[in-house]
């Protein structure tokens, strides 16, 4: 059996999505910036996709800008905000995706901003009192905090963060790459200025994403070139990718409740089997369904000399997953997320991430193979 449990890295393309992309790849090939008939035909497809995304997120189409993915969108939001709004202070956490973390580190190294990192508990929850104190002390700050952590699944309360940002006049950017298409986002009520999505995390194509820019925030261009995306991003749009993104998000919203129930059921089953059939197992991050991504489960295995072979042995058995351990020294390039929550560096963490295509049979197969791989003393 082949098992794919690395959906937090990327998801399989939905066949419905592929079908709507094909005409844009084969027949409607005009440049959307061209004024002739071929160009206008493609431009209409591009703008319809923008309207679809905006409608699903309950915002205006002119607030949606298409990008090459989540990384570009995060970089654009942070760097362009620093340029446009004179921001000198960024509040973030040590367990953000590298698209945020490395961008902030680079701005600090350039001497352009100072950064404050919020305290975290052992499950990756933020210290919201500290956030408010920092906002009081640092006017005109930018907050950059993700919605759901890609490694451990812990959710941040972005509604609460948005209220604090609004109360203290801060600019709020949230990386919603892991929750887009899995949770509903209502941008009429959520008080954020920048929000990010990447199609390949919700069964769309790779290489395309979007950035929501609130109409109250006017930023410059991150990529120079032509006047595409209303002068916000130079470069010919990836139209068939954008149309695929819109269709994938439409499907995700259409079937979200059923997908949530199915995937949470798989995660709960795996948790129960680990608890009942293995000894010494812990879980990294929060596994309470109210506080966690239903798509992600990070399992912490007891210290063992063969832990480094766990992922390899899973792969040998046809199971794709990802993982790592906390950094134990400056020379160890382990997981910055597990280090950030002070996980035991002697324990191996494996991230199993599920999608609507995952099955009970795959969960059970994975558990049985892990029982074979592990020493008898651990099961």
N, C-alpha and C positions, 0 to 999 in steps of 0.2 A: 504493500500500500504506500502511496505517496501522500504525504500530509504537508500542507502549507499553513504554518502557524506564525507567519511573519507579516501579517497584514498591517501592522503599524509602520512598517517600512514602505510597503506598497501593496495595493490590492489588484486582483485580476480585473480586467476590463469586462464590463457588462456587455453582453451581445447586443442589447438594445442600443447601447451607446455607440458601438461600432457601426451599426446600421445607419444611424443619422450622420456619422462622420464620413461614410464612404462617398456620398455625392460631392462633398466638399473636396475630397481628395482626387476624384476622378473626373468630374464634370464641371463643377463650379470652381474654376481655378483662377479667376480674375483677381487682381490686386484690389483690396477694398478701398484703397486710396485713389484708384483710378475713376475717372468720371464717366467712362463709357459703360455700355450695357453690361458687359461681363463684370466690371468692377462694382457697379451698382447692385447687381444680383448678389454678390458675395457680401457687400456692405450691409445689405438688408438682413442677411443671416447672422452677421456679427452683432448687429444692434438688437435683433430679436433675442439672441442669447443673453445679452446684457440685461434686457428687460426681464427675462426669465429669472436670472440670478437675483436681480433687485426685488422682484415680486416675492420670491421665496424668503428673502431676508427682511422684507417689509421696509425697504428703503427706496431711494430714487435711483433710476438708472445712471444719472450723471455722477453718482457717488461710487460707481463700480469701475475699476480700472484693471484690465487684464495684464498679467505678467507671465514670466516663464515658470513660475512656481512660487511656493511659499518662501523660499530663501530670498529671492529677489524682492518679494513683497515686504518681508520683514526689514531688509536692508533699506528699502525705499522709505518706509514709514519712519524708521529711526534716524537715518542720516538726513533726510530731507526736513524732518521736524527740527533737528538741531540747527540746520541752516536757516529755516524759515522763521522760527519763533525765538531765536536767541537762547535756546535751552543750554544751561550749564550744569545741570544735575539730572541724572537718570537713576530711578529706583527700579531695581530688578531683583532676581534671585540667582543663586549659583547653579540652579538645576534647569535653567532655560535651554532650549535647543540652541545649538551652536550658531544658527543663523542670527540669533539675538545675542547670545553670550559673547561670541567673537567680535561682533560688530561693536558692542559696547566697549569691550576691551581695547579695540583699535582706536576708538574715539578718546578713550582715557589716555592711551599711549601717545596720541597726537596732542594731548594737552587741551582738548576742546571741551571736555566735560569731566565732572567727578561722578563716581558711581557709588551708590549705597546698595548693599545686598541684604535682603530681609532674612531674619532668622527663620529657621525651619525646625519642625519637630521631626521625630524619627519616621513619620509617615509621609513627610514632604509637605505638610500644611504650613502656610504662611503665618507670620505674626502680624495680624492686621492692626493691632495697637501700635506697633513699631512703624508700620506704614503711615498711619495718621500722624504720628509724632514727626516723622521725616517730612511729611507734606507741610506741617506747620512751620518747621524750621527752614524749609527750602522753597520759597515761592517760585513759581514758573518751572516746576519740575516736570519731567516726563516719566510716566510709569510704563514699564514694558514687562508684562507678566502673562504667561500662557494660560489657557483655559484648562487643558488636560495634559498632564505630563506624558510624553511619548514613551518613557522607559518604565515608569512605575504606576502610571494610570491615575494618580491622585488628581482630583479636580480642585481648581481654585474657584472661589466665589467671585466671579467677574462682575456680577451685579453689585455686590458690596464694594468692590474696588472702584467700579464706575461711579457710585454715589460719593465715595471719598474724593475721587478725582474732580468731580463736579463741584463739591463743596469747597475745595481748596484751589480751584482754577488750574489744575494740572492737565497735561496732555496724556491721554490714555491709549496705549497700543496693546492689543492682545493678540497673541499667536493662537489662532483657533484651528490650526491645521489638523490636529488629531480629533477635534470634536465636530468640525464642519461635516455635514451630511449624516452625523450620528446623533446630534442634539439639535433642537430648533434654536435659531438665533433671531430675536425680534429687535431690529435696530431702531425701532420707534421707541422702545422702552429701555434698551441697554445703553447706558451712558458711556460709550467708547467712541473714540475719534478714528481709530484705525483697527481694522479686523482683517484677517488673512485666511485664505483657503487655497488648497492644492488639489487638483482633480484626482490625482492618482491615489489619494487616501480614501476616496469614496467611489471606487470602481469606474473612474474616468481615465483618460489618457495621461501619460507622463509628460512633463515639459510644459505644463500650463497651470496657471493659478490666477488669483485675483487679490486685489487690495481694495478694501472699502475705505474711502477717504470722506469723512464727514464734511458736509458743505460749509461748516463753520471753520474749517481748517484748510487754508490754501497753501499747498506746498509746491516746490519747484520740480524739476525733472531729475530723475536718477540716471537715466540713459539718454544721452544726447543723440540727435539724429533728425528724423523727420517730425512731422506734427501729429503723429498718431496718438490715439487715446487722449484726444483733446489737449494735445501739447504736453501731456504728462509723461509719456514714454515713447521715445523714438524707436522705430523698427516696425517692419511689416508684421501685422498680427498673425498669430498662429490660429487661423480661422477654424480649421477643422478640429483643432484641439479645444478651442473655445466653445464651439457648438457641442462637442462631446462633454465638456465640463458642465454646461448648462443642463444637458439631458441627464447626466449622472446625478446632479444635485436634485433635479426634478424627481427622478426615481427614488432617491434617498428620502426625500420629504414625503413622497406618496406612500411609501411602504415602511416608514420609520418605526412605527409602533410594533409591527410584526417582527421587524429585524431586531429591535431592542430585546423583545421577549425571547427570541430564538438565541441570540448571541449571549445574553445574560444567563440563559439556561445552561449553555455550554460551559461558561466560565464557572458558574456555581457547581456544576458537576465535577469539573476538574479540581476545584478547591476541596470539595467533599472527599474525592478519592485520594487526594494527597494527604489530607488529614487522617483518613481512616487506614490507609495502607502503607504509609511511610512514617518513619520516625525522624525527629530532628528537623522537619521541614518548617520553614517560616515563609512569610510573604513580604516582599518589599513594597512599600507604599500602602495606601488605604484600599482595602478590598470591600468595604461597605458599599453596596450599590448606590447609595445616596451620595457618596463622596468620591466615586471612582469611575473611570472609563469602563464600560462594560466590554470593551474590545481588548483590554490589556490585562494580563496577569503575570506578575514578576515573582518567580519562585526562587527562594533562597535555600540552597542545598548545604548541608553540614560540611565542615572542613574535611577534605579528603585529598590524598596525594594525586588521585586521578581526576580531580574536578576539571582540570584544564582540557580534558578529553571529552567532557560531557556533550558539548555541541557537536564535536566531530563524530561521536558515536551515534548521536541522534541523526545526523546527516547520513551516516552509513546505513541507518535503518529507514531512510526515506523521509525523515521528518525535518522540515525547515523551521528553525527558530533562531533567536538571537540572544545575546547576553554578555555578561562580563562580571567583574568584581570591582569593588571600590579600589581607588588608588592607594597603595600602601607606602609609596615613596614618590619623590619628585621624578624618578626615572620610570615609574609605572604609569602607563597611559591607559588606565582602566576607565571605568564609567565615572564621569564627573557627577552624574546624578546620584549614584550610590555613595560616592564620596560625600556629596552634599548633605545626605541624610545620615551620615556617619554609620553606614552599613559596615559590617565586619568584613574586612578585606580578605579574610581566609575562607569566606563562604562564596560559592559560585552562584551567581544569579542567572536565571534563564527567563527571558521574556517570551511568553506565548501570547500571540495576538490573533484574534479571531475575526471572521467576517460572516456575512450572511450565507456564504457558500460553505462554511465549516460545518462539520457534522458530529453527532454523538459518537459515531463509529471511529472518527479520527481522534477524538478525545480519549476514548477507551484504548485504542491502539497505542497511542502515545504513552499512556500510563503503563500499559503492559510492557512496552519496550524499555521504559525507564526502570521498571522493576528488574528486568533482565540485565540491564547495564549496571545498575547499582550493586554494591556489595550487599550480601545477605543481611548484614548487620544494620543496614539503613532502611530495610523494608519490613 
